[in-house]
Amino acid sequence: MDILTVLFIALGLSMDAVAVAMANGCAARKVDLRQALRLAFAFGLFQTLMPVLGWLAGLGFKKTFSRFDHWLAFILLALIGGKMIFESRRGRDCRMETNRLSLPVLLALAVATSIDALAVGLSFSVLAVDIILPVLLIGLVTFTFSLLGVFAGHRFGTWFAGKVEILGGAILIAIGLKILLQHLRAG
């Protein structure tokens, strides 16, 4: 898988975390850099770990999936992308005052926003993609954009949040389609 595709996957996967980071920034009366870094680190860490878990799980099924791996990757990415687009339609009002995120809430948010990365890791496994570079890029992109998202959310409210999820979903669907079409052309 080429680096540009991996970067687009990383961007697409990060959008759920970015939307939550923006909502958190929007809800904060004042953005605390330490809190923003804590949130971005948790999101980046879980976005790094989940694809590894999916990749490891997929190793045991590689031979079983090899005949239809391209279809599996397409379906998983299309479902994840479609889910993100569907969820972007939820109304948001972030102007509620919130307290600092507790560790259990932060970890729950990090897991919830990275579940999609587990399925992408499974796709990487069945497509025989080396996992190191993709997970590092996914984690770095998620960390960076989540950190920026906290500040953007504080400045602009959730005006961007739904649009960010639509963009992320569309990117993942396009990548799934690209994988499918490349395999069908080669076969």
C-alpha positions in Angstrom: 0.0 0.0 0.0 1.4 3.4 -1.0 2.2 6.1 1.5 -0.5 8.4 0.1 -3.2 5.8 0.6 -2.0 5.2 4.2 -2.1 8.9 4.9 -5.6 9.2 3.6 -6.6 6.2 5.7 -5.0 7.9 8.7 -6.9 11.1 8.0 -10.2 9.3 7.5 -9.8 7.3 10.8 -8.9 10.4 12.8 -12.1 12.2 11.9 -14.2 10.6 14.7 -11.6 11.6 17.3 -11.3 15.1 15.8 -15.0 15.6 16.0 -15.0 14.6 19.7 -12.0 16.8 20.3 -13.8 19.7 18.7 -16.8 19.1 20.8 -14.6 19.1 23.9 -12.9 22.3 22.9 -16.3 23.9 22.2 -17.6 22.9 25.6 -14.6 24.3 27.5 -14.8 27.8 28.9 -11.0 28.0 28.5 -8.8 25.6 26.6 -6.1 24.1 28.8 -3.1 23.0 26.8 -2.3 20.2 29.2 -5.9 18.8 28.9 -5.8 19.2 25.1 -2.5 17.2 25.0 -3.9 14.6 27.3 -7.0 14.1 25.0 -4.9 14.1 21.8 -2.4 11.6 23.3 -5.2 9.2 24.4 -6.9 9.4 21.0 -3.6 9.0 19.2 -2.5 6.0 21.4 -5.7 4.1 20.9 -5.8 4.8 17.2 -2.3 3.3 17.1 -3.1 0.2 19.2 -6.4 -0.8 17.6 -5.2 -1.4 14.1 -2.4 -3.6 15.6 -5.0 -5.6 17.4 -7.1 -6.0 14.2 -4.0 -6.9 12.2 -3.0 -9.6 14.7 -6.5 -11.0 14.8 -6.5 -11.1 11.0 -3.2 -13.1 10.8 -5.0 -16.2 11.8 -7.6 -15.8 9.1 -5.3 -14.7 6.3 -5.5 -17.9 4.2 -9.3 -18.1 4.7 -9.8 -14.5 3.5 -7.2 -14.4 0.7 -9.7 -15.1 -2.1 -12.0 -12.2 -1.2 -9.7 -9.9 0.8 -10.3 -7.0 -1.5 -14.1 -7.4 -1.0 -13.6 -7.6 2.8 -11.5 -4.5 2.8 -14.0 -2.6 0.6 -17.0 -3.7 2.7 -15.3 -2.8 6.0 -14.1 0.6 4.8 -17.4 1.4 3.2 -19.3 0.4 6.3 -17.0 2.5 8.5 -17.2 5.4 6.1 -21.0 5.1 5.8 -21.3 5.0 9.6 -19.3 8.2 9.9 -21.4 10.0 7.4 -24.6 8.8 9.0 -23.4 9.9 12.5 -22.4 13.3 11.1 -26.1 14.0 10.7 -26.7 14.1 14.5 -27.4 17.5 15.8 -24.8 19.0 18.2 -25.0 21.8 20.7 -21.7 22.1 22.4 -22.3 25.2 24.5 -22.9 23.1 27.6 -20.4 23.7 30.3 -18.3 20.6 31.1 -15.8 19.7 33.7 -12.4 18.3 32.9 -12.6 14.8 31.4 -12.0 12.1 34.0 -9.7 9.3 33.1 -12.5 6.7 32.7 -14.4 9.0 30.4 -11.3 9.9 28.4 -10.4 6.2 28.0 -14.0 5.4 27.0 -14.0 8.1 24.3 -10.6 7.0 23.1 -11.8 3.4 22.7 -15.1 4.5 21.1 -13.4 6.7 18.5 -10.8 4.0 17.6 -13.1 0.9 17.2 -13.1 1.6 13.4 -9.3 1.4 13.4 -9.6 -2.2 14.6 -11.5 -3.1 11.4 -9.0 -1.3 9.3 -6.2 -3.3 11.0 -8.0 -6.5 10.0 -8.1 -5.2 6.4 -4.4 -4.5 6.6 -3.8 -8.0 7.7 -5.8 -9.7 5.0 -4.2 -7.4 2.4 -0.7 -8.3 3.7 0.1 -4.7 4.5 3.1 -4.2 6.8 1.6 -2.7 9.9 4.4 -0.5 11.4 4.3 2.6 9.2 0.5 2.7 8.9 -0.1 2.5 12.7 2.6 5.2 13.4 1.0 7.5 10.8 -2.5 6.8 12.1 -1.5 7.6 15.6 0.5 10.7 14.7 -2.2 12.1 12.4 -4.9 11.4 15.1 -2.8 13.1 17.8 -2.0 16.1 15.7 -5.5 16.7 14.3 -7.2 16.0 17.7 -5.0 18.5 19.4 -5.8 21.1 16.7 -9.5 20.0 16.9 -9.7 21.0 20.6 -8.6 24.6 19.7 -10.7 24.7 16.5 -13.7 23.6 18.5 -13.2 26.2 21.1 -12.8 28.9 18.4 -15.4 27.9 15.9 -17.9 25.7 17.9 -19.1 22.5 16.2 -19.6 24.2 12.9 -16.9 21.9 11.4 -17.7 18.7 13.4 -20.3 17.2 11.1 -18.4 18.2 8.0 -15.2 16.6 9.4 -17.0 13.3 9.9 -18.5 13.4 6.3 -15.0 14.1 4.9 -13.5 11.2 6.9 -16.3 8.8 5.8 -16.0 9.8 2.2 -12.2 9.2 2.3 -12.6 5.7 3.7 -15.3 4.8 1.2 -13.1 6.0 -1.6 -10.1 4.1 -0.4 -12.2 0.9 -0.1 -13.4 1.4 -3.7 -9.8 2.0 -4.8 -8.7 -1.3 -3.2 -11.5 -3.2 -4.8 -11.0 -1.7 -8.3 -7.3 -2.3 -8.2 -7.8 -5.9 -7.4 -10.5 -6.4 -10.0 -8.3 -4.9 -12.7 -5.4 -7.1 -11.7 -7.5 -10.2 -11.6 
